């Protein structure tokens, strides 16, 4: 008799639990930006330069050299290690541009002055592949763990990165293709 009573108690508790479960949630759904094709806003920490950057008129974007069959990386370039997924994340010394690199692609995000308009908004992202294919996009790299570049040369996942006060040049070591990125403009080669 005792086991029947215990079994009935368990069954009653299970039934009560099932009755309290629901697939609906009371309230009104809210979706800021839904339907506007707007990207979500993520807090993006801006790196603080270790020393003040001289203020000067914005430089003109230099023309990019023609790609060579192979671009030998300069000796003494600092190696930046990739994460477990094969990516390296960098930010310019000014903090105005952030980029992600893998063996095939470099993608950068900035408030470019003369970017093309995509879906009614100026593009804030540009990418180049190792074969020289360029794409402008709307997007947000999110809260990525960047390494702040100083004005010198780096190597990362098959790319040479040459950073200076006028912008940052990304050159694929195998193909010689890449891009020069500055807020004032982007040149691809």
ZATI-172813 format. One line per field, with one value per residue (C-alpha): z, x, y; residue in three letters; residue number from 1. Coordinates in Angstrom, 3 decimals, decimal comma. Layout:
# ZATI-172813
w (Z / ...)
u (X / ...)
v (Y / ...)
res (Ala / ...)
n (NUM / ...)
This chain:
# ZATI-172813
w (0,000 / 0,859 / -2,603 / -4,256 / -2,222 / -3,048 / -6,734 / -6,669 / -5,001 / -7,667 / -10,433 / -8,858 / -8,574 / -12,211 / -13,376 / -11,428 / -12,960 / -16,491 / -15,919 / -14,816 / -17,990 / -20,973 / -24,425 / -24,217 / -22,352 / -21,265 / -22,457 / -25,624 / -27,715 / -28,245 / -31,011 / -31,300 / -34,882 / -36,295 / -39,858 / -40,297 / -41,362 / -38,628 / -37,072 / -33,329 / -31,250 / -29,253 / -26,838 / -28,582 / -26,383 / -28,066 / -27,376 / -25,768 / -27,605 / -25,466 / -26,642 / -28,135 / -31,878 / -33,639 / -35,071 / -38,708 / -41,745 / -42,937 / -45,340 / -48,896 / -49,470 / -51,381 / -54,513 / -54,052 / -55,927 / -58,442 / -56,940 / -57,357 / -57,874 / -54,231 / -51,585 / -49,291 / -45,751 / -44,413 / -41,955 / -38,325 / -38,593 / -35,302 / -35,488 / -34,190 / -33,139 / -34,288 / -31,849 / -31,768 / -34,698 / -36,870 / -36,495 / -35,519 / -34,403 / -34,629 / -34,043 / -35,414 / -33,077 / -33,513 / -32,519 / -35,554 / -37,438 / -36,313 / -38,466 / -38,385 / -40,410 / -41,290 / -43,961 / -46,712 / -45,821 / -44,107 / -43,028 / -41,512 / -39,845 / -39,648 / -40,262 / -43,800 / -45,320 / -48,907 / -48,723 / -51,094 / -50,002 / -49,280 / -48,529 / -48,030 / -45,568 / -46,044 / -45,774 / -42,603 / -43,512 / -46,293 / -46,913 / -49,342 / -50,048 / -50,782 / -54,489 / -54,448 / -54,354 / -52,551 / -50,831 / -49,005 / -46,256 / -43,420 / -40,217 / -36,748 / -35,597 / -32,066 / -28,939 / -30,369 / -28,404 / -30,537 / -30,423 / -30,896 / -33,679 / -33,315 / -36,360 / -37,577 / -39,513 / -38,361 / -39,760 / -39,118 / -40,734 / -44,070 / -44,271 / -43,766 / -41,928 / -42,347 / -40,022 / -40,117 / -39,401 / -42,875 / -42,679 / -42,602 / -45,520 / -45,539 / -48,123 / -48,660 / -48,541 / -51,172 / -53,804 / -53,221 / -53,182 / -50,370 / -49,377 / -47,842 / -45,240 / -43,866 / -42,708 / -45,729 / -48,185 / -49,147 / -52,009 / -53,087 / -55,100)
u (0,000 / 2,835 / 4,416 / 1,061 / 0,786 / 4,397 / 3,791 / 0,623 / 2,558 / 5,288 / 2,672 / 0,871 / 4,143 / 5,025 / 1,583 / 1,906 / 5,342 / 4,024 / 1,084 / 3,404 / 5,545 / 4,615 / 5,966 / 4,811 / 6,133 / 3,920 / 4,812 / 5,534 / 8,591 / 11,124 / 13,706 / 15,589 / 16,698 / 14,690 / 13,668 / 16,124 / 19,096 / 21,075 / 23,967 / 23,857 / 26,019 / 28,691 / 31,022 / 34,352 / 37,241 / 39,489 / 43,190 / 45,063 / 48,272 / 51,381 / 52,640 / 50,770 / 50,333 / 51,450 / 48,557 / 48,849 / 46,663 / 45,334 / 47,831 / 46,958 / 46,631 / 49,749 / 49,266 / 49,855 / 52,588 / 51,696 / 51,623 / 54,718 / 54,774 / 55,775 / 56,413 / 59,267 / 58,581 / 61,191 / 63,720 / 63,176 / 59,383 / 57,636 / 55,578 / 51,995 / 50,601 / 47,185 / 44,506 / 43,127 / 40,807 / 43,670 / 42,867 / 44,982 / 43,206 / 44,964 / 44,153 / 46,005 / 47,973 / 45,356 / 42,604 / 40,537 / 40,854 / 40,561 / 41,315 / 41,131 / 43,458 / 43,555 / 45,579 / 43,072 / 41,634 / 42,243 / 39,118 / 39,176 / 36,564 / 36,761 / 34,789 / 36,142 / 35,716 / 34,950 / 33,547 / 30,845 / 27,208 / 25,670 / 21,945 / 21,747 / 24,661 / 28,384 / 30,380 / 32,437 / 34,266 / 36,562 / 38,251 / 40,820 / 41,631 / 45,053 / 44,136 / 43,273 / 39,462 / 38,046 / 34,678 / 33,126 / 30,608 / 28,485 / 29,419 / 30,877 / 33,841 / 32,441 / 34,553 / 37,686 / 40,957 / 43,180 / 46,931 / 47,702 / 50,230 / 53,125 / 54,708 / 56,778 / 56,496 / 54,775 / 54,046 / 50,885 / 49,356 / 51,126 / 50,678 / 53,174 / 51,720 / 53,537 / 52,069 / 53,003 / 51,374 / 49,767 / 48,025 / 48,562 / 49,614 / 48,666 / 50,563 / 50,080 / 53,537 / 52,653 / 50,805 / 51,839 / 48,162 / 46,734 / 45,506 / 46,606 / 44,070 / 43,616 / 40,518 / 41,004 / 40,792 / 41,698 / 43,970 / 44,051 / 46,742)
v (0,000 / 2,317 / 1,979 / 2,762 / 5,958 / 6,912 / 6,203 / 8,310 / 11,155 / 11,034 / 10,997 / 13,963 / 15,928 / 15,140 / 16,277 / 19,531 / 20,168 / 19,558 / 21,886 / 24,701 / 24,470 / 26,589 / 27,405 / 31,015 / 33,995 / 36,847 / 40,374 / 42,298 / 41,407 / 44,188 / 44,201 / 47,507 / 48,022 / 45,092 / 45,729 / 48,611 / 46,433 / 48,176 / 46,300 / 45,801 / 48,091 / 46,314 / 48,052 / 48,236 / 49,250 / 51,757 / 51,246 / 54,096 / 54,970 / 54,591 / 57,950 / 60,904 / 60,758 / 63,948 / 65,898 / 66,831 / 67,192 / 63,832 / 62,308 / 61,387 / 57,666 / 56,603 / 54,569 / 50,880 / 49,036 / 46,351 / 42,854 / 40,741 / 36,988 / 36,619 / 39,203 / 38,226 / 39,399 / 41,782 / 40,394 / 41,351 / 41,652 / 40,845 / 37,628 / 37,884 / 34,482 / 33,282 / 32,157 / 28,581 / 29,365 / 30,694 / 34,412 / 37,402 / 40,596 / 43,968 / 47,626 / 50,613 / 52,838 / 55,585 / 53,139 / 54,165 / 50,866 / 47,247 / 44,213 / 40,443 / 38,223 / 34,552 / 32,770 / 33,649 / 37,063 / 40,395 / 42,276 / 45,768 / 47,957 / 51,755 / 54,927 / 55,314 / 58,779 / 57,729 / 54,202 / 52,955 / 52,987 / 49,578 / 49,248 / 53,023 / 53,297 / 53,935 / 50,711 / 50,448 / 47,250 / 46,117 / 42,792 / 41,469 / 37,835 / 36,407 / 36,378 / 40,105 / 39,893 / 42,948 / 43,298 / 46,273 / 45,410 / 46,739 / 44,992 / 45,014 / 42,937 / 43,008 / 42,892 / 41,256 / 40,921 / 43,153 / 43,703 / 47,408 / 47,926 / 50,311 / 51,979 / 49,031 / 45,761 / 42,579 / 39,104 / 37,133 / 34,015 / 34,527 / 38,317 / 41,140 / 44,128 / 47,458 / 50,093 / 53,772 / 57,117 / 57,259 / 53,870 / 50,122 / 47,924 / 44,234 / 42,152 / 38,432 / 36,809 / 34,211 / 36,267 / 39,885 / 40,939 / 43,016 / 46,447 / 49,711 / 50,833 / 54,347 / 56,208 / 58,493 / 55,610 / 52,070 / 50,998 / 47,392 / 45,657)
res (Unk / Unk / Unk / Unk / Unk / Unk / Unk / Unk / Unk / Unk / Unk / Unk / Unk / Unk / Unk / Unk / Unk / Unk / Unk / Unk / Unk / Unk / Unk / Unk / Unk / Unk / Unk / Unk / Unk / Unk / Unk / Unk / Unk / Unk / Unk / Unk / Unk / Unk / Unk / Unk / Unk / Unk / Unk / Unk / Unk / Unk / Unk / Unk / Unk / Unk / Unk / Unk / Unk / Unk / Unk / Unk / Unk / Unk / Unk / Unk / Unk / Unk / Unk / Unk / Unk / Unk / Unk / Unk / Unk / Unk / Unk / Unk / Unk / Unk / Unk / Unk / Unk / Unk / Unk / Unk / Unk / Unk / Unk / Unk / Unk / Unk / Unk / Unk / Unk / Unk / Unk / Unk / Unk / Unk / Unk / Unk / Unk / Unk / Unk / Unk / Unk / Unk / Unk / Unk / Unk / Unk / Unk / Unk / Unk / Unk / Unk / Unk / Unk / Unk / Unk / Unk / Unk / Unk / Unk / Unk / Unk / Unk / Unk / Unk / Unk / Unk / Unk / Unk / Unk / Unk / Unk / Unk / Unk / Unk / Unk / Unk / Unk / Unk / Unk / Unk / Unk / Unk / Unk / Unk / Unk / Unk / Unk / Unk / Unk / Unk / Unk / Unk / Unk / Unk / Unk / Unk / Unk / Unk / Unk / Unk / Unk / Unk / Unk / Unk / Unk / Unk / Unk / Unk / Unk / Unk / Unk / Unk / Unk / Unk / Unk / Unk / Unk / Unk / Unk / Unk / Unk / Unk / Unk / Unk / Unk / Unk / Unk / Unk / Unk)
n (1 / 2 / 3 / 4 / 5 / 6 / 7 / 8 / 9 / 10 / 11 / 12 / 13 / 14 / 15 / 16 / 17 / 18 / 19 / 20 / 21 / 22 / 23 / 24 / 25 / 26 / 27 / 28 / 29 / 30 / 31 / 32 / 33 / 34 / 35 / 36 / 37 / 38 / 39 / 40 / 41 / 42 / 43 / 44 / 45 / 46 / 47 / 48 / 49 / 50 / 51 / 52 / 53 / 54 / 55 / 56 / 57 / 58 / 59 / 60 / 61 / 62 / 63 / 64 / 65 / 66 / 67 / 68 / 69 / 70 / 71 / 72 / 73 / 74 / 75 / 76 / 77 / 78 / 79 / 80 / 81 / 82 / 83 / 84 / 85 / 86 / 87 / 88 / 89 / 90 / 91 / 92 / 93 / 94 / 95 / 96 / 97 / 98 / 99 / 100 / 101 / 102 / 103 / 104 / 105 / 106 / 107 / 108 / 109 / 110 / 111 / 112 / 113 / 114 / 115 / 116 / 117 / 118 / 119 / 120 / 121 / 122 / 123 / 124 / 125 / 126 / 127 / 128 / 129 / 130 / 131 / 132 / 133 / 134 / 135 / 136 / 137 / 138 / 139 / 140 / 141 / 142 / 143 / 144 / 145 / 146 / 147 / 148 / 149 / 150 / 151 / 152 / 153 / 154 / 155 / 156 / 157 / 158 / 159 / 160 / 161 / 162 / 163 / 164 / 165 / 166 / 167 / 168 / 169 / 170 / 171 / 172 / 173 / 174 / 175 / 176 / 177 / 178 / 179 / 180 / 181 / 182 / 183 / 184 / 185 / 186 / 187 / 188 / 189)
